[in-house]
Amino acid sequence: MRIWHQSSVDLENYPHYHASMLRHYEKILHPDTQMTFVGVPVDTWGGLSPSDFIGSPYLYQQTLSNLLYTNCLTAEREGYDAFVIGSYTAPFLRECRSLVNIPVISMPESTILVGCSMAQKIGLVTLNDENRWFLQTMVSSNKFEGRIAGIEVVEPALNEKELEDAFADPTDYIARFTEVSRRVIAMGADVIVPAEGIVAEIVYKAGLTEIDGVCVMDGIGIPLAYAQMLGSLHRSTGLHAGRKWHYVSPGAEALSRFPPLQRG
């Protein structure tokens, strides 16, 4: 089993996050599963953070779309069994699923689907208002509203670079995460999802698995385990995304006329 995990950050500038993720894989993945953790090129965000771009649809598309399309196709061509879009904004999910037959994993979708087996109501705690908007849109488009107790932001909100610095001492951030989680627990949440990659990794590294009897989900491990499951099902049963309506494939001939080209 081979899984491509595509991060939306340039890993060179996030060494604590990168190192923690590599250790995390060893705890979650089957011994025969190979995980390839890929970041974006170091100049993608121009010295800023992804959060400085994601509020603008044009900027987000310019920075990430072709890179995701290219890497998704590369993963399938090189024999990977699944492709994980490693951001809770799940950018260009529909487009990526239309391009390849291997499963393309959305982190928020997979955690919510697993959460539905554990609780009637799920609370999402995320990085900032921009990420909350993406989560709200995803919840609405998937018609998950009845299963979501609330979507809250850890306050004061940080960007990805600031959160990278918190790996050295996450005590304050975990305290604030816990405070916000209690807010969604009061709304009825019986499982909490740390709903952004770096947030989820800090929570995992701190060993926070429960708040007031409510499970805090491993927001990295669950999507990776989900990728293992779908990759195995694709290999053994032929399971793939629907091609009649929502994830229509462009077809080889049409794609050859409009191939994705990485930025730069």
N, C-alpha and C positions, 0 to 999 in steps of 0.2 A: 504494500500500500504506500502510495506517495501522495502527499498533500502539499499544495502551493499555498502559502499564507502570505497574502499581499498587504503589507502595511501602507498607510497613507502618510507616514513620516519618513524622513531621510534618517536612516538608522545611525549614520555617523554622528549626528548631533544629539542622539538619544542613547548614550552608552548604558546608562543604568536600566532603562526600559529594555533595551536589546538583550543585555545579559540576563535579566530576570526572566524574560520570555524564553530564552534557550533552556534555562533550568526548569521552567514550568512545563515545557514539552515533555521532559523526561518523566514527570509525574503523571501526565494525562494519557500519553499516546501508548498504543500497543507496542511491544518490543520490535515487531516487524514493520512498523510504520515509520516512514521517512518524512520529516517535515522540512520544507525549504521556506525560510523566512526571508522575504524580499521587501526592501524598502523602496522608496522613490529616489530618483537621482538627487544628489545633494543640493543642487541648485533649484529644485522644483519650486520651493516656496520663497526663494529670493531672500533668505535670512529671516523671514517671518515665520509664523506658525500656520498650520492648516486652518485654524479658527479665524485667521485674518482674511481668508479667502472664501470659506464655505457659505457665507451670507450672500454672496453674489453668484447667481447661477452661471453667468458668463465666465467669471474667473475660475469657478470650480470645474466647469467643462474644459476650459483651456488647459488647466493644469493636470487634470487626472484622466479625462475620458480616453484618449488614445493610448495612454500608458496602460490603463486597465484592459482595453480591448486587445492590445498587442500581447500583454503578458498572459491573458486568459487563453488566447489562441496558442501561445508558446507552450503553456502548461499542458494543454491537450496534445499537441504535436509531440511533446517530449515524454508522453506516457504517464502523466500524473492522473490520479484517480478522482481528485476533487480540487476545487479552487475556492479559497476563502477570501472574501472581500473584508479585509481586516479593519473596518471602521464601522461604528454604529450609525453613521450616516448612510451606509450601504449604497455608495454612489454607483449609478449606472448599472444597477442590478439587472433590470429587465434586458438591457442591451447585451450585457455579458451572457446572460442565460440564452439569449437568442443565437449567440455566436458558436457555442460549443455544446457537445452532448454530455460531457462530464458534469457532475453536479457543481453549481456555483452557490456558495453558502453565504447567506446574509446573517451577520451576527445578531442583530436585534430580532429578526424573524425566528431564528433557531432557539434563542433563549426564551422567547415568549411561548413558542410551541412546546418546549420542554416544561416551562413553568405551568402551562395549562394542565399538565399531568400531576403537578404537585400542589396546586392551589387554585381556588376559584378567582382570586384577585391578585394581580401582580403589580408591584411598584417598581418604577424605573427611576434611577437616580443617576444624573448625567453631569457632564463637564460644564456646560454653559448654555445660554439661551439659544445659540445657533444649533447646537446638537439637540436641544429640546424640540425645536421646530421640525427637524428631520424625523425625530421619533414620533411626534404627533402626526405628521404626514403619513409615515409608515403604518402606524396603528390604524388610521382612518382608511387607508387604501386596502389594508388587509382585513378590515372589519373586525378588529380586535377590541373595539371600544368597551364591550361588555366585560372584558377580562382584565382591564387595566384600572387599578385604583387611582393612580396619579403618576405624573411625570414631573420630577422636581430637580432643581439644580443645586449642587453643593455651593454654598455661599461663604465668602465672596467667590465668584467664579474665577477660575484660572484658565490660562491657555495651556497648550501642550508643553511649551518650553518651561513654564513655571511649574508644571506638574512633574516634569522630569527632575527638577531640583528637589522636589519633595521626597524622592526615593531615599535620599540620605537620612531623613528623619520624617516619617509620615505621620507622627503622632497627632499633630494638629489637624491635618487633613482628615484622618480617620475619625477624629472626634466630631468634625463638622459633617462628614458623611453620615455618621451615626445619628446625629441630630436631625438631619433632613430625612433619613430613612424612617425615623420615628413619626415624622409627619405623614408619610404615605402609609405607614402601618395604621395610624389613626384613621385613615381614609378607607381601611379595609384590606390592605395588602397583606398577604400571608406568605409571600416570597419576594425578595428584593433582588433586582438585577442592577449591578453597577454597569450602567449603559454607555460606556465608551472604553476603548481599548486600554488607554493608560490609566484611567480611573480603575478599571477592573483589575489591572495588574498590580496597582498599589494596594488595593483591598486584599487581593490574594496574598501578596507578599507579607502583609501585616497579619495574616492568619485570621481575618475576620470572616467567620462563617455563619454567625447567628446574632440577631439583635432581638432581645425580648421574646425569645422563642420562635422568631421568624427566621427562616433560612435566608442567608445571603448567598446567592448563586455565584459560582465561578464563571464570570462573564467572558473569560478567555477559554477555559477548559470545555465548557458546554458546546460552543460552536465547533471546536476542534473534534470533540467526540462525535458530534452530529455529522461533521464532514467524513469521519471514518465510517459511520453507519451508511450514509448515502453513497459514498464511494464504493463500499462493499456491495450494496444493493445494486448499484449501476453495473458493477462487474458481474455479479452472479445472476441478476434477473433482467438486465437491460433497462432498468428504470431510468427515465430521462425527463427533462422538462417538456411540458405540453407544446406541441408545434402547430396546433390547429388555429389557436386564437391569440394567446397572450405572448408567447415566446417564439413567434414565427421565425424560422431560420432564413437568412438572406440567400442561402444556396451558394455553392462554390463559384459558379459563373458570375453571379452578381457581386459576390465578395471580391473576386479578382479585379473587378473594375473599380471598387471603392475600398481598398485595403486600409486598415488603420495604420497611421504613421505616428511614431512617438514624437512628442514635442522636442524641438531642437535638432 
